[in-house]
Amino acid sequence: MRGWWEFITILGKRRPPDPEDLGLERELLMRMYRLLVLTRALDRYLLRLQRMGKVALYAESLGEEAAMVGSALALRPEDVVFPSYRELGVYLTRGVPISEILDRQLNTVDDPLKGHEFAVFGDSRFNIVPAPTPVATQIPVAVGYALAFKIRGERRLAVTYFGDGATSKGDFHEGINFASVYKPPIVFICLNNQYAISTHVSRQTGAATIAQKAIAYGLSGYRVDGNDAIAMYLVSRSVFEEVREGGDPVLIEAVTYRLGAHTTSDDPKRYRSEEEVRYWMERDPIERMRSYLISKNVMGEEEDKALWAEVEALVSAEVEKALAKPGLDPMVIFEDVYAEPTPQLREQMEEFRQQLRMERVMRG
Ligand SMILES: Cc1ncc(C[n+]2csc(CCOP(=O)(O)OP(=O)(O)O)c2C)c(N)n1
């Protein structure tokens, strides 16, 4: 199956098939739907916390939840994820507790990254590597990691997530080219949300699709309806299985849309029309899955309302708990950098300690 690409949708079909015909059990569909709702609820809170001045900067997931949750649900715990800065839905699907994400975002005393890095999250317990700030640099690193799995004979995958803008970077091409030669167990997932800040994807590449770029590297690409959680899950599950069994690396392009701003420092009204945003709001991935589940009698209206209420209560309780925690001690910035601090670092630590003492005195 090398050297081709294909577009796949399930919920986008005029008559989407029944869950039984897709071989999907109710329990899995409800888990998928709850994760979509959870991602949206926590995403909203994080945006509000940023507006309250509690979070420094936040990159919303709004509109892209299906591409994140659908793909991550097909991963195994031992697989390693190399995300970009936007994949909240991936973290939640991998089972990262809401409290840890909040600790990270609010830099509480329990922040797993101790204030280091710009990354939204990262923790070896969940096999999630912290996302780098420079766009696309996670891609070649993920390829190297996957190569180690191959050399050691481990049946694990490396999966890297990145945006459409990242595909213009050398890191993407170097990474996928290297993967096409050494064939490590890696899957490239491009969340094509159609914008790299204000740059539309049409200015990112002259190619009709991102998926077709796989062909030039002798690999297969899938162009998936990224607002269709079920399509994302089914494609990812089959691709992951194949790659885990020694198949060639694969590129998955999830066609989706960033309904919110690039980050909290961006104003998208300056570069795109309200009509365009409205068009995509009507294709909201959560609403699509909700109406599918209701039309197929997998879930009732009341059950849906109860689920939203339960998730909202859960997230708001976690936010309250996290806000009540003390903040990080600024001195932890020196931890986990060197095994033994250098003499210069010791000097800086002393200076910083004195400065903090002085600030405390001045504050009374
Ligand atoms: C090497 C590099 N250049 C520029 C930036 C500034 N920057 C941050 S995010 C971004 C856009 C990335 O867009 P895309 O890859 O499509 O991902 P998205 O944010 O849409 O999810 C840019 C240009 C950066 N972080 N790194």
Ligand as a Chemical Component Dictionary entry (heavy atoms), coordinates in Angstrom:
data_LIG
# 
_chem_comp.id                   LIG 
_chem_comp.type                 NON-POLYMER 
_chem_comp.pdbx_formal_charge   1 
_chem_comp.three_letter_code    LIG 
# 
loop_
_chem_comp_atom.comp_id 
_chem_comp_atom.atom_id 
_chem_comp_atom.alt_atom_id 
_chem_comp_atom.type_symbol 
_chem_comp_atom.charge 
_chem_comp_atom.model_Cartn_x 
_chem_comp_atom.model_Cartn_y 
_chem_comp_atom.model_Cartn_z 
_chem_comp_atom.pdbx_ordinal 
LIG C1  C1  C 0 10.801 27.875 14.301 1  
LIG C2  C2  C 0 9.652  28.720 14.733 2  
LIG N1  N1  N 0 9.245  29.715 13.924 3  
LIG C3  C3  C 0 8.204  30.482 14.299 4  
LIG C4  C4  C 0 7.588  30.277 15.504 5  
LIG C5  C5  C 0 6.397  31.127 15.908 6  
LIG N2  N2  N 1 5.195  30.293 15.809 7  
LIG C6  C6  C 0 4.649  29.704 16.877 8  
LIG S1  S1  S 0 3.339  28.766 16.481 9  
LIG C7  C7  C 0 3.466  29.164 14.846 10 
LIG C8  C8  C 0 2.482  28.619 13.836 11 
LIG C9  C9  C 0 2.514  27.146 13.722 12 
LIG O1  O1  O 0 1.438  26.733 12.947 13 
LIG P1  P1  P 0 1.076  25.229 12.721 14 
LIG O2  O2  O 0 2.305  24.412 12.599 15 
LIG O3  O3  O 0 0.103  25.150 11.611 16 
LIG O4  O4  O 0 0.380  24.783 14.102 17 
LIG P2  P2  P 0 -0.892 25.373 14.842 18 
LIG O5  O5  O 0 -0.405 26.442 15.785 19 
LIG O6  O6  O 0 -1.838 25.888 13.831 20 
LIG O7  O7  O 0 -1.481 24.239 15.625 21 
LIG C10 C10 C 0 4.544  30.022 14.620 22 
LIG C11 C11 C 0 4.915  30.565 13.311 23 
LIG C12 C12 C 0 8.064  29.231 16.336 24 
LIG N3  N3  N 0 7.497  28.928 17.511 25 
LIG N4  N4  N 0 9.086  28.459 15.904 26 
# 
loop_
_chem_comp_bond.comp_id 
_chem_comp_bond.atom_id_1 
_chem_comp_bond.atom_id_2 
_chem_comp_bond.value_order 
_chem_comp_bond.pdbx_ordinal 
LIG C1  C2  SING 1  
LIG C2  N1  SING 2  
LIG C2  N4  DOUB 3  
LIG N1  C3  DOUB 4  
LIG C3  C4  SING 5  
LIG C4  C5  SING 6  
LIG C4  C12 DOUB 7  
LIG C5  N2  SING 8  
LIG N2  C6  DOUB 9  
LIG N2  C10 SING 10 
LIG C6  S1  SING 11 
LIG S1  C7  SING 12 
LIG C7  C8  SING 13 
LIG C7  C10 DOUB 14 
LIG C8  C9  SING 15 
LIG C9  O1  SING 16 
LIG O1  P1  SING 17 
LIG P1  O2  DOUB 18 
LIG P1  O3  SING 19 
LIG P1  O4  SING 20 
LIG O4  P2  SING 21 
LIG P2  O5  DOUB 22 
LIG P2  O6  SING 23 
LIG P2  O7  SING 24 
LIG C10 C11 SING 25 
LIG C12 N3  SING 26 
LIG C12 N4  SING 27 
# 
